[in-house]
Amino acid sequence: MRGMIYVVPLFLLLSACSHKPYGRLCPGEVSTLSGQVTGRSQAWVFDEIQRFTVTDNGTTVQSGYLHSVNRSLYVPSATTSEGFMAQRLSTDRFRIIDAGQDAMVTWTCPVSAPAP
């Protein structure tokens, strides 16, 4: 019983510090690399701060660890396992680029309201 006194607070502390990604349904714009709009998209974006996941019609793309030498000068980016470029443009904007197909999708997520 005495051991439970120490285990319960430790469990609560660890669970309070864990970060769960939350998904947002985000509208997107499909365009060529030069910026010509070719269509629209809508996908669930799960933001994990250092990486993100996009799910659209059953297809999921994980960005991998986003990095930048200097975040004030360069956009944090990564290459996905599929060979796409993934970029975190801001806290609410995410982009996947397929250079081979001359296409990119930029999702702008609704600003999330803080919990009451």
CYANA upper distance limits for C-alpha pairs under 8 A (distance plus 0.5 A):
  1 MET  CA      5 ILE  CA      7.52
  2 ARG  CA      6 TYR  CA      7.88
  3 GLY  CA      7 VAL  CA      6.82
  4 MET  CA      8 VAL  CA      6.42
  5 ILE  CA      9 PRO  CA      7.62
  6 TYR  CA     10 LEU  CA      6.90
  7 VAL  CA     11 PHE  CA      6.59
  8 VAL  CA     12 LEU  CA      6.72
  9 PRO  CA     13 LEU  CA      6.57
 10 LEU  CA     14 LEU  CA      6.69
 11 PHE  CA     15 SER  CA      6.61
 12 LEU  CA     16 ALA  CA      6.52
 13 LEU  CA     17 CYS  CA      6.87
 14 LEU  CA     18 SER  CA      6.91
 19 HIS  CA     48 GLU  CA      8.41
 20 LYS  CA     48 GLU  CA      8.03
 21 PRO  CA     46 PHE  CA      6.18
 21 PRO  CA     47 ASP  CA      6.02
 21 PRO  CA     48 GLU  CA      5.63
 22 TYR  CA     46 PHE  CA      5.91
 22 TYR  CA     47 ASP  CA      6.79
 22 TYR  CA     48 GLU  CA      8.35
 23 GLY  CA     44 TRP  CA      6.41
 23 GLY  CA     45 VAL  CA      5.84
 23 GLY  CA     46 PHE  CA      4.77
 23 GLY  CA     47 ASP  CA      7.31
 24 ARG  CA     44 TRP  CA      5.89
 24 ARG  CA     45 VAL  CA      5.89
 24 ARG  CA     46 PHE  CA      7.07
 24 ARG  CA    109 CYS  CA      7.17
 24 ARG  CA    110 PRO  CA      8.02
 25 LEU  CA     42 GLN  CA      7.42
 25 LEU  CA     43 ALA  CA      6.18
 25 LEU  CA     44 TRP  CA      4.96
 25 LEU  CA     45 VAL  CA      6.94
 25 LEU  CA    109 CYS  CA      7.42
 25 LEU  CA    110 PRO  CA      8.47
 26 CYS  CA     42 GLN  CA      6.13
 26 CYS  CA     43 ALA  CA      6.03
 26 CYS  CA     44 TRP  CA      6.56
 26 CYS  CA     45 VAL  CA      7.21
 26 CYS  CA    107 TRP  CA      6.36
 26 CYS  CA    108 THR  CA      6.39
 26 CYS  CA    109 CYS  CA      4.96
 26 CYS  CA    110 PRO  CA      7.17
 27 PRO  CA     40 ARG  CA      7.96
 27 PRO  CA     41 SER  CA      6.39
 27 PRO  CA     42 GLN  CA      4.92
 27 PRO  CA     43 ALA  CA      7.16
 27 PRO  CA    107 TRP  CA      6.11
 27 PRO  CA    108 THR  CA      6.54
 27 PRO  CA    109 CYS  CA      7.17
 28 GLY  CA     40 ARG  CA      6.17
 28 GLY  CA     41 SER  CA      5.08
 28 GLY  CA     42 GLN  CA      5.97
 28 GLY  CA     43 ALA  CA      7.95
 28 GLY  CA    105 VAL  CA      6.73
 28 GLY  CA    106 THR  CA      5.75
 28 GLY  CA    107 TRP  CA      4.48
 28 GLY  CA    108 THR  CA      6.67
 29 GLU  CA     37 VAL  CA      7.44
 29 GLU  CA     38 THR  CA      8.41
 29 GLU  CA     39 GLY  CA      6.69
 29 GLU  CA     40 ARG  CA      5.19
 29 GLU  CA     41 SER  CA      6.41
 29 GLU  CA    105 VAL  CA      5.98
 29 GLU  CA    106 THR  CA      5.85
 29 GLU  CA    107 TRP  CA      7.00
 30 VAL  CA     37 VAL  CA      6.42
 30 VAL  CA     38 THR  CA      6.08
 30 VAL  CA     39 GLY  CA      5.39
 30 VAL  CA     40 ARG  CA      5.91
 30 VAL  CA     41 SER  CA      7.11
 30 VAL  CA    103 ALA  CA      7.50
 30 VAL  CA    104 MET  CA      6.26
 30 VAL  CA    105 VAL  CA      4.94
 30 VAL  CA    106 THR  CA      7.20
 31 SER  CA     35 GLY  CA      6.05
 31 SER  CA     36 GLN  CA      5.73
 31 SER  CA     37 VAL  CA      4.65
 31 SER  CA     38 THR  CA      5.48
 31 SER  CA     39 GLY  CA      7.25
 31 SER  CA    103 ALA  CA      6.16
 31 SER  CA    104 MET  CA      6.00
 31 SER  CA    105 VAL  CA      6.90
 32 THR  CA     36 GLN  CA      5.78
 32 THR  CA     37 VAL  CA      7.10
 32 THR  CA     38 THR  CA      7.56
 32 THR  CA    102 ASP  CA      5.83
 32 THR  CA    103 ALA  CA      4.97
 32 THR  CA    104 MET  CA      6.61
 33 LEU  CA     99 ALA  CA      7.90
 33 LEU  CA    102 ASP  CA      6.03
 33 LEU  CA    103 ALA  CA      6.19
 33 LEU  CA    104 MET  CA      6.90
 41 SER  CA    105 VAL  CA      8.11
 41 SER  CA    107 TRP  CA      8.44
 42 GLN  CA     56 ASP  CA      7.39
 42 GLN  CA    107 TRP  CA      8.18
 43 ALA  CA     54 VAL  CA      6.92
 43 ALA  CA     55 THR  CA      6.08
 43 ALA  CA     56 ASP  CA      5.13
 43 ALA  CA     57 ASN  CA      8.20
 43 ALA  CA    107 TRP  CA      8.31
 44 TRP  CA     54 VAL  CA      6.18
 44 TRP  CA     55 THR  CA      5.63
 44 TRP  CA     56 ASP  CA      6.99
 45 VAL  CA     52 PHE  CA      7.41
 45 VAL  CA     53 THR  CA      6.22
 45 VAL  CA     54 VAL  CA      5.10
 45 VAL  CA     55 THR  CA      7.05
 45 VAL  CA    109 CYS  CA      8.40
 46 PHE  CA     52 PHE  CA      6.04
 46 PHE  CA     53 THR  CA      5.58
 46 PHE  CA     54 VAL  CA      6.91
 47 ASP  CA     51 ARG  CA      7.20
 47 ASP  CA     52 PHE  CA      5.18
 47 ASP  CA     53 THR  CA      7.25
 48 GLU  CA     52 PHE  CA      5.87
 50 GLN  CA     65 TYR  CA      6.32
 50 GLN  CA     66 LEU  CA      6.07
 50 GLN  CA     67 HIS  CA      8.30
 51 ARG  CA     62 GLN  CA      8.10
 51 ARG  CA     63 SER  CA      6.25
 51 ARG  CA     64 GLY  CA      6.11
 51 ARG  CA     65 TYR  CA      5.64
 51 ARG  CA     66 LEU  CA      6.09
 52 PHE  CA     62 GLN  CA      6.62
 52 PHE  CA     63 SER  CA      6.00
 52 PHE  CA     64 GLY  CA      7.80
 53 THR  CA     60 THR  CA      7.37
 53 THR  CA     61 VAL  CA      6.19
 53 THR  CA     62 GLN  CA      4.90
 53 THR  CA     63 SER  CA      6.58
 54 VAL  CA     60 THR  CA      6.08
 54 VAL  CA     61 VAL  CA      5.80
 54 VAL  CA     62 GLN  CA      7.01
 55 THR  CA     59 THR  CA      5.99
 55 THR  CA     60 THR  CA      4.83
 55 THR  CA     61 VAL  CA      7.05
 56 ASP  CA     60 THR  CA      7.03
 61 VAL  CA     80 THR  CA      7.88
 61 VAL  CA     82 GLU  CA      8.47
 62 GLN  CA     80 THR  CA      6.90
 62 GLN  CA     81 SER  CA      8.32
 63 SER  CA     78 ALA  CA      6.74
 63 SER  CA     79 THR  CA      7.30
 63 SER  CA     80 THR  CA      5.69
 63 SER  CA     85 MET  CA      8.40
 63 SER  CA     86 ALA  CA      5.89
 63 SER  CA     87 GLN  CA      8.32
 64 GLY  CA     78 ALA  CA      6.66
 64 GLY  CA     79 THR  CA      7.54
 64 GLY  CA     80 THR  CA      6.50
 64 GLY  CA     81 SER  CA      8.47
 65 TYR  CA     77 SER  CA      8.39
 65 TYR  CA     78 ALA  CA      6.81
 66 LEU  CA     76 PRO  CA      5.78
 66 LEU  CA     77 SER  CA      5.20
 66 LEU  CA     78 ALA  CA      5.53
 66 LEU  CA     86 ALA  CA      8.39
 66 LEU  CA     87 GLN  CA      7.90
 66 LEU  CA     88 ARG  CA      8.13
 67 HIS  CA     76 PRO  CA      5.23
 67 HIS  CA     77 SER  CA      6.03
 67 HIS  CA     78 ALA  CA      7.16
 68 SER  CA     74 TYR  CA      6.50
 68 SER  CA     75 VAL  CA      6.87
 68 SER  CA     76 PRO  CA      5.14
 68 SER  CA     77 SER  CA      7.19
 69 VAL  CA     74 TYR  CA      7.55
 70 ASN  CA     74 TYR  CA      6.26
 71 ARG  CA     75 VAL  CA      6.65
 71 ARG  CA     76 PRO  CA      7.02
 75 VAL  CA     87 GLN  CA      7.14
 75 VAL  CA     88 ARG  CA      7.19
 75 VAL  CA     89 LEU  CA      6.72
 76 PRO  CA     87 GLN  CA      6.37
 76 PRO  CA     88 ARG  CA      6.26
 76 PRO  CA     89 LEU  CA      7.92
 77 SER  CA     85 MET  CA      7.42
 77 SER  CA     86 ALA  CA      5.92
 77 SER  CA     87 GLN  CA      4.86
 77 SER  CA     88 ARG  CA      6.95
 78 ALA  CA     85 MET  CA      6.38
 78 ALA  CA     86 ALA  CA      5.78
 78 ALA  CA     87 GLN  CA      7.21
 79 THR  CA     83 GLY  CA      6.36
 79 THR  CA     84 PHE  CA      6.10
 79 THR  CA     85 MET  CA      5.20
 79 THR  CA     86 ALA  CA      6.53
 80 THR  CA     84 PHE  CA      5.75
 80 THR  CA     85 MET  CA      6.81
 80 THR  CA     86 ALA  CA      7.17
 83 GLY  CA     98 ASP  CA      8.22
 84 PHE  CA     96 ILE  CA      6.96
 84 PHE  CA     97 ILE  CA      6.02
 84 PHE  CA     98 ASP  CA      5.63
 84 PHE  CA     99 ALA  CA      7.93
 85 MET  CA     96 ILE  CA      6.17
 85 MET  CA     97 ILE  CA      5.44
 85 MET  CA     98 ASP  CA      7.22
 86 ALA  CA     94 PHE  CA      8.13
 86 ALA  CA     95 ARG  CA      6.26
 86 ALA  CA     96 ILE  CA      5.12
 86 ALA  CA     97 ILE  CA      6.92
 87 GLN  CA     94 PHE  CA      6.36
 87 GLN  CA     95 ARG  CA      5.56
 87 GLN  CA     96 ILE  CA      6.96
 88 ARG  CA     93 ARG  CA      6.82
 88 ARG  CA     94 PHE  CA      5.25
 88 ARG  CA     95 ARG  CA      6.98
 89 LEU  CA     93 ARG  CA      5.69
 89 LEU  CA     94 PHE  CA      6.11
 89 LEU  CA     95 ARG  CA      7.64
 90 SER  CA     94 PHE  CA      7.64
 92 ASP  CA    108 THR  CA      6.25
 92 ASP  CA    109 CYS  CA      5.53
 92 ASP  CA    110 PRO  CA      7.48
 92 ASP  CA    111 VAL  CA      7.12
 93 ARG  CA    106 THR  CA      7.38
 93 ARG  CA    107 TRP  CA      6.07
 93 ARG  CA    108 THR  CA      5.04
 93 ARG  CA    109 CYS  CA      6.70
 94 PHE  CA    106 THR  CA      6.19
 94 PHE  CA    107 TRP  CA      5.75
 94 PHE  CA    108 THR  CA      7.21
 95 ARG  CA    104 MET  CA      7.44
 95 ARG  CA    105 VAL  CA      6.06
 95 ARG  CA    106 THR  CA      4.83
 95 ARG  CA    107 TRP  CA      6.73
 96 ILE  CA    104 MET  CA      6.14
 96 ILE  CA    105 VAL  CA      5.97
 96 ILE  CA    106 THR  CA      7.22
 97 ILE  CA    103 ALA  CA      6.61
 97 ILE  CA    104 MET  CA      4.71
 97 ILE  CA    105 VAL  CA      7.07
 98 ASP  CA    102 ASP  CA      6.70
 98 ASP  CA    103 ALA  CA      5.81
 98 ASP  CA    104 MET  CA      6.38
 99 ALA  CA    103 ALA  CA      6.74
 99 ALA  CA    104 MET  CA      8.26
